[in-house]
Amino acid sequence: MTDRLVGADRVIAVLTELAEHPAGVTLDELASTLQSPKPTVHRALATLRRAGLADTIGRGVYILGDEYLRLAFRNLDGRPEIARMQPLLEDLASRFGETAHYAVLSGSDIVYRAKMDPPQGAVRLTSVIGGRNPAYRTAVGKVLLSSRVRDVDDLTAVFGAFPLEQKTPHTLTTADALLAELEATRARGFGIDDEENEVGIACVAVPVVLDGSAVPTGAVSVSAVRFRCPLERLVDAVPEIRQAITDRLGPAALG
């Protein structure tokens, strides 16, 4: 960060950086990361602490405050889309014994809006509500991109220069390979992640329309550890996933 932070921008920058350090961060570390004088960062922290949005867990170690978490979770739980999606995800996680997500597209990333882990004792994934992943290497991302991207120019507008980062040996990194996969996704009506974002994890995703939009507003996915549930089994389960969406959200949710 090279621009000088002032006023509300400074407070927001400190709050955002605190969110990157759930185990806590020192004043020196914040000042260094934000390239801002320690007294300036300290004043921002004092403002946040007065509002309950920041707290300390030791001498000079700062974390997000409980009031911030209360506001965030109350807002999330109160969103209409979450109230509609959570019972569906619970159903899918219970039915398949795997992790179910609901995610939306945000620029070149997908954002997980809701998640349900499988029953206790099963292997759980590291994804978190509010977390992001690059859309090109996830099933939910590819199914949402497939309704919006038609050619290489569209891809470049979303991702910029190619090749993209190769997260695993299976990640598609060239424009031609990704465009071909999006065309296949559009044709079959669901997305696939075959260990492209994380080795050993497979996923299928189905688009969902919640507001009568002409394009999907989000996607529902079932993700699994591949040795326990091969991709082929997830693909075979797509009709059942679609039926669960229809049962819970109505036929219009499938577009």
C-alpha positions as CSV (number, residue, x, y, z in Angstrom):
1,M,0.0,0.0,0.0
2,T,1.7,3.2,-1.2
3,D,-1.1,5.9,-0.9
4,R,-1.2,7.8,2.4
5,L,-4.2,6.7,4.5
6,V,-6.3,9.4,6.2
7,G,-9.5,9.6,8.2
8,A,-12.1,6.9,7.6
9,D,-9.9,5.2,4.9
10,R,-7.2,4.6,7.6
11,V,-9.7,3.1,10.0
12,I,-11.2,0.8,7.3
13,A,-7.7,-0.3,6.2
14,V,-6.8,-1.2,9.8
15,L,-10.0,-3.1,10.2
16,T,-9.5,-5.0,7.0
17,E,-6.0,-5.9,7.9
18,L,-7.1,-7.1,11.4
19,A,-9.4,-9.6,9.6
20,E,-6.4,-11.2,8.0
21,H,-4.9,-12.1,11.4
22,P,-7.4,-14.2,13.4
23,A,-4.5,-15.2,15.8
24,G,-3.7,-11.5,16.4
25,V,-1.3,-8.9,15.0
26,T,0.9,-6.3,16.7
27,L,0.9,-2.6,16.2
28,D,4.4,-2.8,14.6
29,E,3.2,-5.4,12.1
30,L,0.1,-3.3,11.2
31,A,2.1,-0.2,10.8
32,S,4.6,-2.0,8.6
33,T,2.0,-3.7,6.4
34,L,0.0,-0.5,6.0
35,Q,3.1,1.6,5.6
36,S,1.7,4.1,8.1
37,P,3.2,5.7,11.2
38,K,2.5,3.8,14.4
39,P,0.8,6.7,16.2
40,T,-1.6,7.0,13.2
41,V,-2.4,3.2,13.3
42,H,-2.8,3.4,17.1
43,R,-5.4,6.1,16.8
44,A,-7.3,4.0,14.3
45,L,-7.2,1.0,16.6
46,A,-8.4,3.2,19.5
47,T,-11.4,4.2,17.4
48,L,-12.2,0.6,16.5
49,R,-11.8,-0.5,20.2
50,R,-14.2,2.1,21.4
51,A,-16.8,0.7,18.9
52,G,-16.1,-2.9,20.0
53,L,-14.8,-3.7,16.5
54,A,-11.2,-4.4,17.7
55,D,-9.9,-5.8,21.0
56,T,-6.6,-7.0,22.5
57,I,-5.6,-10.5,23.5
58,G,-2.3,-9.6,25.0
59,R,0.0,-6.6,25.4
60,G,0.1,-4.9,22.0
61,V,-1.6,-7.8,20.2
62,Y,-4.9,-6.9,18.4
63,I,-7.8,-8.9,17.0
64,L,-11.3,-8.2,15.6
65,G,-13.7,-7.4,18.4
66,D,-16.7,-9.4,19.4
67,E,-19.0,-6.6,18.2
68,Y,-17.7,-6.9,14.7
69,L,-18.3,-10.7,14.7
70,R,-21.8,-10.2,16.2
71,L,-22.8,-7.7,13.5
72,A,-21.3,-9.8,10.7
73,F,-23.0,-13.1,11.7
74,R,-26.3,-11.3,12.4
75,N,-26.2,-9.8,8.9
76,L,-25.3,-13.1,7.3
77,D,-28.0,-15.1,9.1
78,G,-30.6,-12.4,8.2
79,R,-29.9,-12.5,4.5
80,P,-32.9,-13.9,2.6
81,E,-30.7,-16.0,0.3
82,I,-29.0,-17.7,3.3
83,A,-32.3,-18.5,5.0
84,R,-33.4,-20.2,1.7
85,M,-30.1,-21.9,1.0
86,Q,-29.1,-23.3,4.4
87,P,-31.8,-26.1,4.6
88,L,-30.8,-27.2,1.1
89,L,-27.2,-27.4,2.0
90,E,-28.0,-29.3,5.2
91,D,-30.0,-31.8,3.1
92,L,-27.2,-32.3,0.6
93,A,-24.5,-32.7,3.2
94,S,-26.6,-35.2,5.0
95,R,-27.7,-37.1,1.9
96,F,-24.2,-37.4,0.4
97,G,-22.0,-37.3,3.5
98,E,-19.9,-34.5,1.8
99,T,-19.5,-30.7,2.1
100,A,-22.2,-28.6,0.4
101,H,-21.6,-24.9,-0.6
102,Y,-23.5,-22.0,-2.0
103,A,-21.3,-19.5,-3.8
104,V,-21.6,-16.4,-5.9
105,L,-19.4,-14.8,-8.5
106,S,-17.5,-11.6,-7.5
107,G,-15.2,-10.4,-10.3
108,S,-12.7,-13.1,-11.1
109,D,-13.4,-14.9,-7.8
110,I,-16.2,-16.9,-6.2
111,V,-17.3,-16.1,-2.6
112,Y,-18.8,-18.8,-0.4
113,R,-22.0,-17.4,1.1
114,A,-23.1,-20.6,2.9
115,K,-21.5,-24.0,3.8
116,M,-22.6,-27.2,5.5
117,D,-20.1,-29.8,6.5
118,P,-20.8,-33.5,6.4
119,P,-21.8,-35.4,9.6
120,Q,-19.3,-35.5,12.4
121,G,-16.4,-37.8,11.8
122,A,-16.0,-37.2,8.1
123,V,-13.1,-35.3,6.6
124,R,-14.0,-31.6,6.4
125,L,-12.8,-29.1,3.8
126,T,-10.9,-25.9,4.6
127,S,-13.3,-23.5,2.8
128,V,-15.0,-20.9,5.0
129,I,-18.0,-18.7,4.7
130,G,-16.9,-15.4,3.2
131,G,-13.8,-17.0,1.7
132,R,-12.7,-16.7,-1.9
133,N,-11.2,-18.8,-4.6
134,P,-10.3,-18.0,-8.2
135,A,-13.4,-18.8,-10.3
136,Y,-11.4,-20.5,-13.1
137,R,-10.4,-23.4,-10.9
138,T,-13.6,-24.2,-9.1
139,A,-16.8,-26.0,-10.2
140,V,-19.0,-23.2,-8.9
141,G,-16.9,-20.6,-10.6
142,K,-16.9,-22.4,-14.0
143,V,-20.6,-22.9,-14.0
144,L,-21.2,-19.2,-13.2
145,L,-18.6,-18.1,-15.8
146,S,-20.1,-20.3,-18.4
147,S,-23.3,-18.2,-18.5
148,R,-21.3,-14.9,-18.8
149,V,-18.2,-15.7,-20.9
150,R,-18.4,-16.5,-24.6
151,D,-15.0,-15.8,-26.1
152,V,-11.4,-15.1,-25.3
153,D,-12.1,-11.3,-25.1
154,D,-14.6,-12.0,-22.3
155,L,-12.1,-14.2,-20.5
156,T,-9.4,-11.5,-20.7
157,A,-11.8,-8.9,-19.4
158,V,-12.4,-11.1,-16.3
159,F,-8.9,-12.5,-15.6
160,G,-6.4,-10.3,-17.5
161,A,-3.3,-11.8,-18.9
162,F,-2.9,-15.6,-19.4
163,P,-1.6,-18.1,-18.5
164,L,-3.2,-18.2,-15.1
165,E,-1.7,-19.6,-11.9
166,Q,-1.4,-23.4,-11.9
167,K,-2.5,-24.3,-8.4
168,T,-2.3,-28.0,-9.0
169,P,-1.1,-30.2,-11.9
170,H,-4.8,-30.4,-13.0
171,T,-5.5,-26.6,-13.1
172,L,-6.5,-25.2,-16.5
173,T,-4.3,-22.1,-17.1
174,T,-4.6,-21.2,-20.8
175,A,-7.4,-19.2,-22.3
176,D,-8.1,-21.9,-24.9
177,A,-8.3,-24.7,-22.4
178,L,-10.5,-22.7,-20.0
179,L,-12.8,-21.5,-22.8
180,A,-13.3,-25.1,-24.0
181,E,-14.1,-26.2,-20.4
182,L,-16.7,-23.3,-20.1
183,E,-18.3,-24.4,-23.3
184,A,-18.5,-28.0,-22.1
185,T,-19.9,-26.7,-18.8
186,R,-22.6,-24.7,-20.5
187,A,-23.5,-27.7,-22.7
188,R,-23.9,-30.2,-19.8
189,G,-25.4,-27.7,-17.4
190,F,-23.1,-28.3,-14.4
191,G,-19.6,-27.5,-13.5
192,I,-16.7,-29.8,-12.5
193,D,-13.6,-29.3,-10.4
194,D,-11.3,-32.4,-10.9
195,E,-8.6,-31.6,-8.3
196,E,-8.0,-28.2,-10.0
197,N,-8.1,-26.1,-6.9
198,E,-6.9,-28.6,-4.3
199,V,-5.2,-32.0,-4.9
200,G,-7.5,-34.8,-3.7
201,I,-10.7,-32.7,-3.8
202,A,-13.4,-33.2,-6.5
203,C,-16.5,-31.1,-6.9
204,V,-19.7,-30.7,-9.0
205,A,-21.8,-27.5,-9.1
206,V,-25.3,-26.7,-10.3
207,P,-26.4,-23.1,-11.2
208,V,-29.2,-21.6,-9.1
209,V,-31.5,-18.6,-9.9
210,L,-33.0,-16.9,-6.9
211,D,-34.5,-13.7,-8.3
212,G,-35.7,-14.5,-11.8
213,S,-32.5,-13.2,-13.3
214,A,-31.6,-14.2,-16.8
215,V,-28.3,-15.6,-15.5
216,P,-27.6,-17.7,-12.4
217,T,-27.3,-15.7,-9.3
218,G,-25.2,-18.4,-7.6
219,A,-24.3,-22.1,-7.6
220,V,-24.7,-25.0,-5.3
221,S,-21.9,-27.5,-5.1
222,V,-21.1,-30.8,-3.4
223,S,-17.3,-31.3,-2.7
224,A,-15.7,-34.4,-1.6
225,V,-12.3,-36.0,-0.8
226,R,-11.7,-38.0,-4.0
227,F,-10.5,-41.2,-2.4
228,R,-13.8,-41.4,-0.6
229,C,-16.1,-40.2,-3.3
230,P,-14.7,-40.2,-6.8
231,L,-15.7,-37.4,-9.3
232,E,-17.6,-40.0,-11.3
233,R,-19.9,-40.6,-8.4
234,L,-20.5,-36.9,-7.9
235,V,-21.4,-36.5,-11.6
236,D,-23.8,-39.4,-11.4
237,A,-25.4,-37.5,-8.4
238,V,-26.1,-34.3,-10.4
239,P,-29.8,-35.3,-11.2
240,E,-30.3,-35.9,-7.5
241,I,-28.8,-32.5,-6.6
242,R,-31.0,-30.8,-9.1
243,Q,-34.0,-32.6,-7.6
244,A,-33.1,-31.4,-4.1
245,I,-32.8,-27.9,-5.4
246,T,-36.3,-28.1,-7.0
247,D,-37.8,-29.7,-3.9
248,R,-36.4,-27.0,-1.6
249,L,-36.4,-23.9,-3.8
250,G,-39.0,-24.6,-6.5
251,P,-38.5,-25.4,-10.2
252,A,-37.7,-21.7,-11.1
253,A,-34.5,-22.0,-9.1
254,L,-33.0,-24.1,-11.9
255,G,-33.6,-21.4,-14.4
